[in-house]
């Protein structure tokens, strides 16, 4: 027999998964899919610097960014019992998976996908768009997200920030301290 607590967590997890799926379509799909498509129509331009190799690097950025983004979204729902949307944040701090290497893997993945598309398509407009978007992410993270997470998770978040970089991933995964039982 399932306890009420386990059942409640299952309902929370289901709601978090559905909310994350909706937010995934609204935010990253729009930012890294619809907007780049509207700018480029997915038309190939000559490769950057005349080097076909740049297209391969672009494809690698996309292929690294997409699963990283999906994984980070899944962790928010399944482990954090919330969504990346500020209106339905996670209930617990997510510090597993790619979060052990970089504090903001979703933003890093979205920018990687956009820059990958820029390199694959040879379109400088997407480089500019990716840079402007990253700047917007940075302002949001520093001005709203980090202060909110610090208020919500306190010393647990402070330890995470002290060990895990905001934008440039660590080489080795961070091991969070064991939680008190």
N, C-alpha and C positions, 0 to 999 in steps of 0.2 A: 504494500500500500504506500502511496506517495504522500509525504507529509505536505501540509499547507504551505510551508516555507519553500519546499522544492517546487511545488505547483506554481506558487507565486513567482519564483525565479524563472520558471519556464515561460510563463505569460510575459514577464518583463523582457525576456530574451527574444520572444517572438515579435513583440512590439518593436524592440530595438532593431531587429533584422529588417522588418518591414520599413521602419522609419529610415534606416540607413540606405536601403535600396532606393527609396524615393529621393532621398537627398543626393545619392550617387548620380541619379539621372538629372536632377536639377543643377547640381554644382559641377562636379568634374566632367560629366559628359558634355555639358554646355561649354565650359571653359576650355577643355582639351579636345573636344570633338566638333561641336557645332560652330563655334567661333572660328577656329582654324579653317574649317571647311568653307565658311562664308567668305573668308579672306582669300583663300587659294583655289577653291573649286577642285582641290586635290590635283592641280596641274603641275607637272614636273617643269622646273626651270633648269637652266644649266647648273651643274653641281658647283658648290662653293669652291672657289680657288681653282676651278677646272679639274678638281680631283673627284673621281667616282667614289673613292674611299670615304668621302664625307657622307655619302648616301648610306653606306654600311654602318658607319658610326651612328647616324640618325636612326636607322632600324634597330640597332642595339639599345639605344636610349629608350625607344618606344617599348621594345620587348622587355626591358628591365622595369620601366615605369608602370606599365599596366598591371602586372601581377603584384607589384609592390603596393599599388593603390588599392587593389581589391583586398589584399591581405590586411592592410591597415583598417579599411572599412569593416571587414569581418571581425577584427579584434575589438573594435569599438562596440559592436553589437554583442558579440558572444562573450567577451570577457568584461568589458566595461559596462554592459547592460544599458547602453545609450547610443547616441548617434554623434556624428561629427557636427551636426547642426547646433548652433548655440542655444536654440530653443529646447533641445532635448539632449543635454550633455551626458556623458557617461557617469555612472554612479561610483565607479572605482577607477583609479588611475591606471591606464594601460601602459605597461613598461616591458612588454614582451615583443617577440618578433623583431621587425625593423626598428621599433622604438628603443631597442637595446643599442642601436648604432647612431640614431639621429632623432631629435625630439619631434621633428615635424615631417615624417615620411610621406604624408599625404600631399603636402605642398611641394615637397621635393619631387615626388612622382609626377604631379601634374605639370610642373615646369619641365621636367625631363621629357615627358611626352611631347610637349609643345616644341621644345628645342630639337627633339628628335625629328619631329615633322618638318621643322624648318630645314634641318640638314638633309633629310631624305628628299624633300621637294626642291631644295635650293632656293628657298624664299626668305629673304632678309626681313620681310614684314613680320614673320613669326618670331624671329630673334628679338625684334623690338617689342612685340606683344608679350613674349615670355619674360623679358626683363621688366617691363612695366607691371605685369601680373605679379612677379616675384616681389617687386617693391611694395605693391599693395598687400601681399601676404605678410611681408615683414612688418609693415606698419600695423596691421591687424594683430599679429602675434605679439608684438612688443606692447602695443597700446591697450589691447583688450584681453587676449587669450592668456598670456602669461600671468598678469595680475589676477585674473579670475581663477586660474588653476591654483595659484599660490594661496588665495583665500580659501578655496574649496578643499585642497589636499594638504596644505601646510608644509610641515617638515618633510613629508614623503616627496612632495613635488620639488622642494628645495634640493634634496639629495639627488634627485633625478637630474635637475638642471646643472648641478655642480659636476655631474659625471658624464652627461650626454650632451654633445654640441647641438646647437639650434639648427644649423644648416649643413655643415660639412660632416659627413658620417665619420664615426670612429673606425679604426681599423679592426679592433677586437670588440666583441659584444660586452656591454656592461652587465654586471651581475647585481641585481638589486639585493639589498640586505634581506635576510629572511624576515617574514612578517611575524610579529609576536602572536603566539597561539593562546 
